[in-house]
Amino acid sequence: MTTRILPPEEWWRLADTEAADVVQGFSDAARVVVVEVDGVIVGCHVLQPILHAECLWVHPAHRGKAGVARRLWAGVQAEAREHFGVRAFATAAVSDAVERLLDHVGATKLPGSHYMVPVGDR
């Protein structure tokens, strides 16, 4: 049994794992920890620095009008791409309106509930 970091050129091997649907969004900084038995992946966990967008807000007088939303969206995408160098970012929907917006821009709903996990001292 071997534990190692799976290099990006082998990420295709995650096709039968929970990572299959999100591997295309991994940044170059992702680290995929795998456990292998006789060269077969029997366990994996992905450590991925995730850009997380929060606190979407548009003044009530400008909601429902495309101008502010379109400019805000263009600015967020440009900043994510140019400053953070990511191909995707995470966000959460706390209303039906935001869910509709995310669906409109082609966002992929992630499975499960998400948590913050503390990293203990060792």
C-alpha positions as CSV (number, residue, x, y, z in Angstrom):
1,M,0.0,0.0,0.0
2,T,1.4,3.3,-1.1
3,T,0.4,6.9,-0.3
4,R,1.6,9.6,-2.7
5,I,0.7,12.8,-4.5
6,L,-0.9,12.1,-7.9
7,P,0.7,14.4,-10.4
8,P,-1.5,16.4,-12.8
9,E,-0.6,14.2,-15.8
10,E,-2.3,11.3,-13.9
11,W,-5.4,13.2,-12.9
12,W,-7.3,11.3,-15.6
13,R,-7.0,8.3,-13.3
14,L,-9.6,10.0,-11.0
15,A,-12.4,9.2,-13.6
16,D,-14.0,6.6,-11.3
17,T,-13.8,8.7,-8.1
18,E,-15.7,11.5,-6.4
19,A,-13.3,13.9,-8.1
20,A,-14.4,13.0,-11.6
21,D,-16.9,15.8,-12.0
22,V,-14.7,18.5,-10.7
23,V,-11.2,17.6,-11.8
24,Q,-11.5,20.0,-14.8
25,G,-11.7,22.9,-12.3
26,F,-8.6,22.0,-10.3
27,S,-6.0,24.7,-10.2
28,D,-2.3,24.0,-10.7
29,A,-2.0,24.3,-6.9
30,A,-4.2,21.3,-6.3
31,R,-2.7,18.3,-4.5
32,V,-4.3,15.0,-5.0
33,V,-3.4,12.5,-2.2
34,V,-3.9,8.9,-3.3
35,V,-3.5,5.5,-1.7
36,E,-2.7,2.8,-4.2
37,V,-2.6,-1.0,-3.9
38,D,-0.6,-2.7,-6.7
39,G,-0.8,0.6,-8.7
40,V,-4.6,0.8,-8.4
41,I,-6.1,3.9,-6.7
42,V,-8.1,2.7,-3.7
43,G,-8.5,6.1,-2.0
44,C,-8.1,9.7,-2.8
45,H,-8.7,13.1,-1.3
46,V,-8.1,16.4,-3.1
47,L,-6.6,19.5,-1.4
48,Q,-7.6,22.4,-3.6
49,P,-7.2,26.1,-2.8
50,I,-10.6,27.4,-3.7
51,L,-11.5,30.9,-4.5
52,H,-14.8,31.5,-2.8
53,A,-17.0,34.4,-3.9
54,E,-19.3,35.8,-1.2
55,C,-21.7,38.7,-0.4
56,L,-23.3,39.3,-3.8
57,W,-25.4,42.4,-3.4
58,V,-27.0,44.9,-5.8
59,H,-28.9,48.0,-4.5
60,P,-32.6,47.4,-4.5
61,A,-33.1,50.2,-7.0
62,H,-30.9,48.4,-9.5
63,R,-32.1,44.9,-9.1
64,G,-33.7,43.4,-12.1
65,K,-31.8,45.7,-14.4
66,A,-29.0,44.1,-16.5
67,G,-26.5,46.9,-16.3
68,V,-25.1,46.5,-12.8
69,A,-25.3,42.7,-12.8
70,R,-23.6,42.5,-16.2
71,R,-20.7,44.8,-15.2
72,L,-20.4,43.2,-11.7
73,W,-20.2,39.7,-13.3
74,A,-17.6,40.8,-15.9
75,G,-15.5,42.4,-13.2
76,V,-15.7,39.3,-10.9
77,Q,-14.7,37.0,-13.8
78,A,-11.8,39.2,-14.9
79,E,-10.5,39.4,-11.3
80,A,-10.8,35.7,-10.8
81,R,-9.0,35.0,-14.0
82,E,-6.3,37.7,-14.0
83,H,-5.6,38.1,-10.3
84,F,-6.2,34.7,-8.9
85,G,-5.5,32.7,-12.1
86,V,-8.4,30.3,-11.6
87,R,-10.7,28.5,-14.0
88,A,-13.6,28.4,-11.6
89,F,-14.6,29.6,-8.2
90,A,-17.0,28.5,-5.5
91,T,-20.0,30.4,-4.1
92,A,-23.2,29.6,-2.3
93,A,-26.8,30.5,-3.0
94,V,-28.9,31.6,-0.1
95,S,-32.0,32.5,-2.2
96,D,-33.9,31.3,-5.2
97,A,-32.9,34.4,-7.1
98,V,-29.2,33.6,-6.7
99,E,-29.8,30.0,-7.6
100,R,-31.5,31.2,-10.8
101,L,-28.5,33.5,-11.5
102,L,-26.0,30.7,-11.0
103,D,-28.0,28.4,-13.3
104,H,-28.0,31.2,-15.9
105,V,-24.2,31.6,-15.9
106,G,-23.7,27.8,-16.1
107,A,-22.6,27.1,-12.6
108,T,-22.4,23.5,-11.5
109,K,-24.1,22.7,-8.2
110,L,-21.7,20.8,-5.9
111,P,-23.0,17.7,-4.1
112,G,-23.3,17.4,-0.4
113,S,-23.0,19.9,2.4
114,H,-19.8,21.9,2.8
115,Y,-17.9,22.4,6.0
116,M,-14.8,24.2,7.3
117,V,-12.4,21.7,8.8
118,P,-9.9,22.9,11.4
119,V,-6.3,21.8,10.9
120,G,-4.9,20.7,14.2
121,D,-1.4,21.2,15.4
122,R,1.0,18.3,15.2
